[in-house]
């Protein structure tokens, strides 16, 4: 007798529900965990510190105001654990911005669609120029970043960029917006090994307020992106929240839950967590919430104690003093000498910079935003102002002075053989389906976090 189709369908739906982080996320008691954190006692913190392995309740205790009093001890434990798991090494990477065109309206981002800024999408020759400049500085690990604009930043453009950059450097990651598994696969085959996607904020209400237009409004599609990237074969996954939009403890707890899910379900990939705080940018958005330097230090250490083997990333959004101070405490990957505008390392693309408004290139004179680009313009507008402007060589000297070894390259594809897709734990038809069918799928973008 042939089995009935219905039970199989039900089974498949049950399976998808069981394994998607979206389902787990909706069931998370985040407000209660935040409350637990705010009201944690010293005794609770001590208990969580002494545990051999920790859960979300422990993490809530470790990021609590009460744990602030234990910061020295937490930092000491975090340092010891990091040295034990990673050695005294700091991996270096550089963001390479391909394009600052974007169709999304994200209130906090300089590239937001309605900002009347100077924009450009680098040609392949220009991408090569930027790559060679970064390679000349020593980088062998590049993060390709692009805003979201299907016309300027198509998936085939991204594939060509990956191929080209991968000819020069062994480690290529992408920070482009959520794609489907089928769209990711050619990028993996072209040589991309890492996919970074930040949820920005895990608070659905704040997310809706921050993302006013464009495909990025789809919260759930973004939330499940790392799972699709894993299904497509990416071997490094990066997640994080942008601190300054919602309560930082809420965000940190959601990131911890997300990381925990990915470690269980996407276990073949190496996971990194980034901790970006909002920086000044075009549009002059002001952070809605604050996280002090001390709280950032506490959070770095809490992530380390919670996830001993997860990479922790710090970008040039933070000051030299704070970055240097965090290196021995748990950070394993930093960017240096960064530019957050396309063509920033060589001046590439300066000849065809233009103003784009609402996703369209403006002809000179057609609006108040469409004046000709001044000839002495320095190039495209940056995404945000960096806080650590030190040249790469200086950062490297500092890392060594702190007793750490700077690592430019930590793997080679030749050692792993041809790229293969990771096992799919989410059925592809489901994984490729957007949450909100009214929102068109498109290549997206984000940032050097
Ligand atoms: S580049 Fe990313 S963060 Fe910036 S407006 Fe576009 S989608 Fe939003």
Boltz pocket constraint, residues with backbone or C-beta under 6 A from the ligand:
constraints:
  - pocket:
      binder: B
      contacts: [[A, 101], [A, 102], [A, 103], [A, 104], [A, 105], [A, 106], [A, 109], [A, 110], [A, 111], [A, 112], [A, 113], [A, 146], [A, 147], [A, 148], [A, 216], [A, 444], [A, 445], [A, 446], [A, 447]]
      max_distance: 6.0
